[in-house]
């Protein structure tokens, strides 16, 4: 809806500038190519306005199909953009790594398989030796914020049971290798998503700065117009710059939210709203 408002504002402002340019052309104060420039800008604004409406309709249609709710149900809904505009401060990269490996269900699933494999080794080993005991199977390394998997098998093992134990040891090592690969990929995904979010955040800050400058220039133009020291076209142009800056801010905010979503996908945990106070394995 905000995008539609900005599109409408741009169309109205460019229409005003085109009418002003048309009057100047009639008085011989503006050339035909200059008038055509204003006309072309107005036509582009209309095109963008129609494109926005089409994209919004397509987006709502996709959501309607996804959740099985008729498109008409979206009309009276109140859309609260407060959460959309509330950008969380990211935890440190170390904590993001920790969250990424602890809360991802795919990692936890493989880790569960690994624990089960260790239990199988322990049970099979006890058949060969009642005091059979595996060394530590895995631990969360707080220094690098990742799980370290590994275990030791006590020797000697009775010959009659060495084969079954070896099979279970091989399976546990295969699962450990699969987990390590998946964990490394998860950490890389978190790193990339966090870096992209920081870049998008910097772009949003720059867009906000430019927006503030545009609004200050618009206020100065309004004062000059009121004092008779500027014509209406100058004010319309400054107002148009503000609208375009607001559009850039909105685009930057959308890009930032998109990167936030990708980071949440990498973590398998939301970052907006209330965060968990502690991270425990």
ABEGO torsion letter per residue (X at the ends): XAAAAAAAAAAAAAAAAAAAAAAAAAAGABBAAAAAAAAAAAAAAAAAAAAAAAAAAAAAAAAAAAAGBBAAAAAABBBBAAAAABBBBBBBAAAAAAAAAAABAAAAAAAAAAAAAAAAAAAAAAAABAABBBBBABBBBAAAGBBBBEBBBBOBBBAAAAAAAAAAAAAAAAAAAAAAAAAAAAAAAAAAAAAAAAAAAAAAAAAAAAAAAAAAAAAAAAAAAAAGABBAAAAAAAAAAAAAAAAAAAAAAAAAAAAAAAAAAAAGBBABEBBBABBBX
